[in-house]
C-alpha cells in the first residue's frame, strides 16, 4: 500500500509485465495490481547492466480475486515477468523497502527461483487489531540480511546504499544508487500521491523527520514504488513538508471550530475525496493528532479530540 490521491486513481491503460529501461543501470517491471492505493501498480526496480543485478520491491503474489481481497495484491505472473527481465543475469540480491503485501511477498518465490538472498528492511509484526485502511503487512517476510542506515551492498557495476526512512512504516528503507544519484523511495515519496501514514506503525513525527532527511540529500532522481519518476526531488519534498504542515493547521482549525471526531474532520478537510479513500484519510488525520498529542497541543477523551489550553 502506497498512498492516496484525491485525483483519478489510475490511468485507463497500463502495461503490466513489460520491462522498461529508465537509465543504463535501471529497469522497471510493473505488477498487475492497480488500485486507489497503488496507482498503476507496484513497480519492481531492477538495478544493474552487467553479470548480476539487484531486484528492489519484488511485489505481490496474491490473486486479488478472493472474497475480501483488494485488487492491489494481484501478483499473478509478476515473478515470471521479473525472471524474463533478468534472463542471462544472476540475481545477486532481492531488496525490500518495507513489508506491505504489495511489496515484499514475491521475495520468497523469487528467492526460490534464483537462490538470491533477501536483503533490506527488517521484518515487522503488528499486534494492532484496530481499523486499518492499508494493505496488510506481509507476515511471511524473512530476510537473510537486514540493512542499517548507510550500509551498502554491491554487484557488477552497481552499489546500493540503505537510507532509513521510517514513517510510512517503522521499517521503511530507501535505496540510493551510488553510481547514478538515483534513489529508490518505495512508498516514502511519490509524485502521484501523499503517502498514507497509518498508526500504530505509521508515525507522523518520524515521517516528517524522514522527509527532512531526504531534503538534505542531493539525489538526482527518485524512483518510487508507485507512479512516475521524480526529476525534481528536493522541490517535491519541500512541497510535501509544506502539505503536511498545512494538514496540521487544518486539524487545529477544525478543533478550534469544535469539530472533535475524525470522520467529521475528514469530511471537512478532504473535499471530493474518493469514498474508498476515506478510511486512509482518517488514519493520516489520526497520525497527525497523535503527533500533536505527543507535543502537548491536543488531548483526547475516547474518540473525541480537543485543543489543550
Secondary structure, DSSP 8 states (H G I E B T S, - for coil): --EE-SS-SS-S---TT-EEEEETTEEEEE-S--BTTTBT--EEEEE-SSSEEEEE-----B-S-STT--GGGB-TTHHHHHHHHTTTSEEEEEEES--BTTTSTHHHHHHHHH--EEEES--------S---S--B-TT---SEE--TT-EEEETTEEEEEEE--SSSTT-EEEEETTTTEEEEETTS-SSSEE---TTT--HHHHHHHHHHHHTS--SEEEESSSS-BSSHHHHHHHHHHHHHHHHHHHHHHHHTT--SHHHHHHHHSTT--GGGHHHHHHHHHHHHHHHHHTTSEEEETTEEEE--
